[in-house]
């Protein structure tokens, strides 16, 4: 079984590196299209981490929803914009640099302090089975309110999109 | 090293699964490529390929060699990394769904309880590949093709999922083997005829084939999203398309046509797999048949058909199914 543990360990680091590289590409690339694809790579890496944590269900849903739907919609929007020969100008200097660094530092230290103060209990064994049935029962009974609130956010996004699209069309009509 | 020998059977199993997947992908492309050209010929009252081998049976082998020998041309203004990654991204994910397909009660790579979700997740990566390829080519035809492909795939994924969801409600599982096994007295095509029809239409649209082949409409867009691709990078797209056809037809077989069930044949232990492949290729024949019989739809007709007819009908079907499942 030791060989399997090595393989699992190697996969964990591979997925972590994939997530990190994807995130780096999303932040640092100068073309919007590359940034979105970096986001897709990072999300695939996160799906791999879910798989490593023993939930194939979450991993497949991550790929299905985030990579298969969200990223494709973002890419579709981006495609209306730039072509490969139109690079965005570099604006990572001066005040922007300062603001970006302070924002990053705030986020990093918030997470870092929280993680430092949390006492992690080592997971001796998996609590309950993480099957679809288990996830479904928890979402629709125990955490029903949170689940419904999340769908309200989606509804808001849809209504916002409709309002934006309508406004655009009326302007064209004039 | 004793521990290594204990996991050896599992490693061999993984290697065999991967090899079988490769055999299916390439064998299927050879068979379907030849069958498609031959059937197209006969539907149009001409013989099709006749020169290489008996009735042109080796035509695809020769074509494959030709494509492998061709130069990979990258347009000067293209985004080179994306241009090169796109065919690989269209081709590589097709191996994963093959691992969970139940070819018979005994022949299956892995029986996951999220089998259906896994297939749908990896099928959606194909759209991303088409997008990247179309955008990376930096060609207006390619971009239009990619655009249409996304609009079409995103729209038709909804009725496809909802029609499959009706079956999932009836069987209470995502595992493909359990769904196939649940149809031992009656196939679900009898219980869910509307869902089957909706799935068939959505399946044609999802694989970007005529009459819904708007992403590569030759008369308007040259060749759509793969206009700039040549040689092997073009053939990877084609291999991916044929493998996707195989996968969607397999899902139709598992969900509606009883999977591997059928009358036992003389070679009893393989009769399940034979029936499964027979059903899959009957559906693929149907796909080829309608491709060469019907003219291409217009894009607004395509989208209207999905949003105004398929999605409402599939939702009503789902509602009726849920009520029936609750009552019975």
Interface residues (C-beta under 8 A of the other chain):
Chain A: X1 X2 X3 X4 X31 X33 X34 X37 X40 X56 X57 X60 X61 X63 X64 X67 X68 X69 X71 X72 X73 X75 X76 X79 X83 X84 X85 X131 X132
Chain B: X3 X4 X6 X7 X77 X78 X79 X82 X112 X113 X114 X117 X118 X120 X121 X122 X124 X125 X127 X128 X131 X132 X135 X136 X138 X143 X146 X147 X150 X151 X154 X174
